[in-house]
Amino acid sequence: MILVTGPTGNVGRHVVSQLTAAGLEVRALVRDPARAPEGVEAVKGDLFAPETLEPALEGVESVFLIWPGFAAATAAPVVKLVAAHARRIVYLSADVEDLADDERPTLFHQEIERLIRHTGLSWTFLRPGGFAANTLGWAEQIRQGVVRWPYGEARRALIHEKDIAAVAVHVLTSAGHGGARYVLSGPEQLTQAEQARIIGEVVGREVRWEEMPPDEAREWLLGSWGEATFVDGALATWRSFVDAPERVTDTVPRLLGRPALTFREWAGDHAGDFR
Ligand SMILES: NC(=O)c1ccc[n+]([C@@H]2O[C@H](COP(=O)([O-])OP(=O)(O)OC[C@H]3O[C@@H](n4cnc5c(N)ncnc54)[C@H](OP(=O)(O)O)[C@@H]3O)[C@@H](O)[C@H]2O)c1
């Protein structure tokens, strides 16, 4: 039995559908049963309320964990509970540095990785760079024909959420991944302005890039995300990709035996979201 957290999210929904397509027994952790994916057992629970998780973890062998939000406040008891029930965990982390035990984490993903490393679980960390799905945030602007956002020249190797899910499923269903930290990316580096143009081409609309001053973006992001440390970290990372593009890794083709999906393929899969 595999417990999938975040089953209504970008990655989790594909983990659920790919595992069920492979004939595996899947349970989905949901906050709202009305939003549960079809065709799988759904059990109610909340990662921010660890006392609600016991029923979902009963009889589970492996857990696919995603951590919502921007802070790891309840992660310690959650990881402890997972370790009391399951044998294996695949954690959807981010492309973070390895930290020694006495180093202070800069991102909550590092905190969660550390908690997991200190359990007896067999663990695998998936460390994707930017998700192609982040550009869904431009949908309304794409419809208007102008994307206004900072760092149009920032070059990223965005990954299709289906590829992250396919790697998760591969790791959950084959041996030899214990202790691996897999850095995942898409197959190519594209500037943000190019990403906007490609979405436009796919949906048949001319899309122009307009540079937004970083200070204005900071204000907007603070209103939307709340956490100032996370906002400043994200802006600094995006700025860094202007001079040093986000890296492309060979992990997806190496593990899956096929090329990683391109940004244009991603945009094709999501054309309806931009029309
Ligand atoms: N975006 C990027 O570029 C990027 C890059 C690297 C790593 N990541 C990491 O990837 C993860 C996000 O993955 P994603 O995009 O697939 O997620 P997502 O689309 O944001 O979906 C979040 C999922 O978590 C569920 N959820 C939210 N709060 C919850 C709670 N308190 N208890 C239980 N479930 C809860 C949501 O379910 P309901 O709302 O339906 O209840 C939903 O299924 C994050 O940890 C992020 O840091 C993102």
The ligand as an SDF file (V2000), in Angstrom:
LIG
                    3D

 48 52  0  0  0  0  0  0  0  0999 V2000
    6.9830   25.0220   -7.8120 N   0  0  0  0  0  0  0  0  0  0  0  0
    8.2640   24.7710   -7.9230 C   0  0  0  0  0  0  0  0  0  0  0  0
    8.9680   25.3200   -8.7970 O   0  0  0  0  0  0  0  0  0  0  0  0
    8.9120   23.8090   -6.9690 C   0  0  0  0  0  0  0  0  0  0  0  0
   10.2560   23.5020   -7.1320 C   0  0  0  0  0  0  0  0  0  0  0  0
   10.8410   22.5910   -6.2550 C   0  0  0  0  0  0  0  0  0  0  0  0
   10.0880   22.0140   -5.2410 C   0  0  0  0  0  0  0  0  0  0  0  0
    8.7770   22.3480   -5.1010 N   0  0  0  0  0  0  0  0  0  0  0  0
    8.0160   21.7520   -3.9870 C   0  0  0  0  0  0  0  0  0  0  0  0
    6.9760   20.9260   -4.4790 O   0  0  0  0  0  0  0  0  0  0  0  0
    5.9430   20.8720   -3.5030 C   0  0  0  0  0  0  0  0  0  0  0  0
    4.6050   21.2270   -4.1360 C   0  0  0  0  0  0  0  0  0  0  0  0
    4.2040   20.2000   -4.9840 O   0  0  0  0  0  0  0  0  0  0  0  0
    2.9360   20.4050   -5.9270 P   0  0  0  0  0  0  0  0  0  0  0  0
    3.2020   21.5840   -6.8300 O   0  0  0  0  0  0  0  0  0  0  0  0
    2.5990   19.1100   -6.5310 O   0  0  0  0  0  0  0  0  0  0  0  0
    1.8220   20.8120   -4.8770 O   0  0  0  0  0  0  0  0  0  0  0  0
    0.5750   21.7610   -5.1010 P   0  0  0  0  0  0  0  0  0  0  0  0
    0.0910   21.6650   -6.5210 O   0  0  0  0  0  0  0  0  0  0  0  0
    0.8760   23.0740   -4.4950 O   0  0  0  0  0  0  0  0  0  0  0  0
   -0.5210   21.0170   -4.1990 O   0  0  0  0  0  0  0  0  0  0  0  0
   -0.4280   20.9410   -2.8180 C   0  0  0  0  0  0  0  0  0  0  0  0
   -1.0820   19.6400   -2.3730 C   0  0  0  0  0  0  0  0  0  0  0  0
   -0.9620   19.5260   -0.9480 O   0  0  0  0  0  0  0  0  0  0  0  0
   -2.2610   19.3730   -0.3890 C   0  0  0  0  0  0  0  0  0  0  0  0
   -2.2540   20.0550    0.9010 N   0  0  0  0  0  0  0  0  0  0  0  0
   -2.1830   21.3940    1.1450 C   0  0  0  0  0  0  0  0  0  0  0  0
   -2.1750   21.6360    2.4700 N   0  0  0  0  0  0  0  0  0  0  0  0
   -2.2520   20.4130    3.0530 C   0  0  0  0  0  0  0  0  0  0  0  0
   -2.3070   19.9860    4.4190 C   0  0  0  0  0  0  0  0  0  0  0  0
   -2.2560   20.8750    5.4140 N   0  0  0  0  0  0  0  0  0  0  0  0
   -2.3820   18.6560    4.6770 N   0  0  0  0  0  0  0  0  0  0  0  0
   -2.4530   17.7570    3.6820 C   0  0  0  0  0  0  0  0  0  0  0  0
   -2.4070   18.0900    2.3700 N   0  0  0  0  0  0  0  0  0  0  0  0
   -2.3150   19.4020    2.0880 C   0  0  0  0  0  0  0  0  0  0  0  0
   -3.2120   20.0030   -1.3740 C   0  0  0  0  0  0  0  0  0  0  0  0
   -4.4510   19.3970   -1.2210 O   0  0  0  0  0  0  0  0  0  0  0  0
   -5.8410   20.1750   -1.0610 P   0  0  0  0  0  0  0  0  0  0  0  0
   -5.5760   21.6480   -1.1730 O   0  0  0  0  0  0  0  0  0  0  0  0
   -6.6760   19.6150   -2.1610 O   0  0  0  0  0  0  0  0  0  0  0  0
   -6.3130   19.7700    0.2970 O   0  0  0  0  0  0  0  0  0  0  0  0
   -2.5570   19.5700   -2.6990 C   0  0  0  0  0  0  0  0  0  0  0  0
   -2.8950   18.2530   -3.0210 O   0  0  0  0  0  0  0  0  0  0  0  0
    6.2790   21.9080   -2.4290 C   0  0  0  0  0  0  0  0  0  0  0  0
    6.8600   21.3030   -1.3030 O   0  0  0  0  0  0  0  0  0  0  0  0
    7.2880   22.7840   -3.1420 C   0  0  0  0  0  0  0  0  0  0  0  0
    8.1610   23.4350   -2.2520 O   0  0  0  0  0  0  0  0  0  0  0  0
    8.1710   23.2250   -5.9390 C   0  0  0  0  0  0  0  0  0  0  0  0
  1  2  1  0
  2  3  2  0
  2  4  1  0
  4  5  1  0
  4 48  2  0
  5  6  2  0
  6  7  1  0
  7  8  2  0
  8  9  1  0
  8 48  1  0
  9 10  1  0
  9 46  1  0
 10 11  1  0
 11 12  1  0
 11 44  1  0
 12 13  1  0
 13 14  1  0
 14 15  2  0
 14 16  1  0
 14 17  1  0
 17 18  1  0
 18 19  2  0
 18 20  1  0
 18 21  1  0
 21 22  1  0
 22 23  1  0
 23 24  1  0
 23 42  1  0
 24 25  1  0
 25 26  1  0
 25 36  1  0
 26 27  1  0
 26 35  1  0
 27 28  2  0
 28 29  1  0
 29 30  1  0
 29 35  2  0
 30 31  1  0
 30 32  2  0
 32 33  1  0
 33 34  2  0
 34 35  1  0
 36 37  1  0
 36 42  1  0
 37 38  1  0
 38 39  2  0
 38 40  1  0
 38 41  1  0
 42 43  1  0
 44 45  1  0
 44 46  1  0
 46 47  1  0
M  CHG  2   8   1  16  -1
M  END
$$$$
